[in-house]
Amino acid sequence: MVMGSAQARSLPAGTSKSAKPSAGSAGTSIELFTGGGGLAWAMHEAGFRHLLVNEIEHRACETLRCNVAVDADTARPVWAPEASWPLLEGDVRRLDFSPYASQVDVVAGGVPCQPWSLGGVHRGYDDQRNLWPELFRCVRQTRPRAVIAENVKGLLRPSFKPYYDYILRELAAPFEERVDNEDWRDHDQRLQKALRLSGEPTERYDVKYLLVNAADYGVPQVRWRVFVVAFRSDLGLADWQFPQQTHSAAELERAQRDGSYWAEHNLRPRTALKHGGNGKAGSGLERWRTVRDAIKDLPAPLGDRVEHPDWIHHYGWPGARVYPGHTPNDLDRPAKTVKAGVHGVPGGETVLRLDDGSIRYMTVREVARVMTFPDHWRLAGPRGEQMRQLGNAVPVLLARVMAGAVAAALAGAQISSREHLAS
């Protein structure tokens, strides 16, 4: 069953109301297209233990090794082995997932966005970087209880929407495989026919998707993404709903109008900004988080290319400028979408306007803050490569909301199953 849904619930950036789950307490996972680790770290924080993480880009793999990953083909450390991630560096198309059959609770991944991105060449299903088929292959070989996938808003463009509907149907019935030389449209017709019939519940998935703005979940950045969540049909989770929105632009406008926002930052009252977005003031939602919220405790960078002794990746960078189509971030708004550096400006739109009106590039640490990565997270490579990894990542807080909701649903389904057997 394929449905659209629009509800959400999360904690504000940088806060926690309970202890973090221990690794493995929520189940096991395989992480595909891991990149710099945003979704993978969120899954880890939600209590999932990675049986395997895969990534093809060498620099991103270096980042994973800098933090928590160990090569899967080497001996794993004897200390806290459940906390380390077994990493296989290489092309996902060459991996065999069958050894993990019936061992995986969740397959997760931010499927590469270049075929669908508004900044790309829009080849879509004809692009060799379209790796949705590899996600489906992993599902067939492992039969996970759930799937979490993330991608760019561009998948919902009218020109791609028919193919996106096909993607959702293929996830709903992944064992109805596409045969060699079969056009996707013909395969889609077969899928629609199969889904009208009752199938084996362990070979069908209840699929839902949600277009979200990360700012609506406490991420200090306006970033639109599509999440797909699927549960195996035998779990009885067809009625599951995405977690509800917790933050709103209207509440930020209200806080700036009544002065509470400025007082929170020890600033004289200023003119309230218009922010757009979803949510009404007084609805019980929290306010959107801003760049100032995200970086308020960071010291100013010491200078260009001078690393701060107390903060990793916190150094200035020369050459910031403003021109049409490349305007700076404002401190008192969420950051603009962090990009991957393929839009004509190295590092994407990461210029910041300061209180005195001057501009400078945001430091890598500041960009990592608006992507809600933890401060201990190290990024491999030169600055441009670090920015590219951040621009391609899933904001950790947003992913943590989704991963936590899936973990809770799986736990509830397991309890229901035990109760059914007991009766």
GIPE-V165451 format. One record per helix or strand of 3 or more residues. SS is the DSSP state (A for helix, B for strand). FROM is the first residue (numbers start at 1). TO is the last residue. If there is no record, write none. Layout:
((SS/FROM/TO) (SS/FROM/TO))
This chain:
((B/2/4) (B/27/32) (A/38/45) (B/48/55) (A/58/67) (B/69/71) (A/81/83) (B/85/89) (A/92/94) (A/98/100) (B/106/110) (A/124/126) (A/132/142) (B/146/152) (A/153/156) (A/158/172) (A/184/195) (A/201/203) (B/205/213) (A/214/217) (B/224/232) (A/233/235) (A/249/257) (A/260/264) (A/291/295) (B/351/353) (B/359/361) (A/364/370) (A/383/392) (A/396/422))
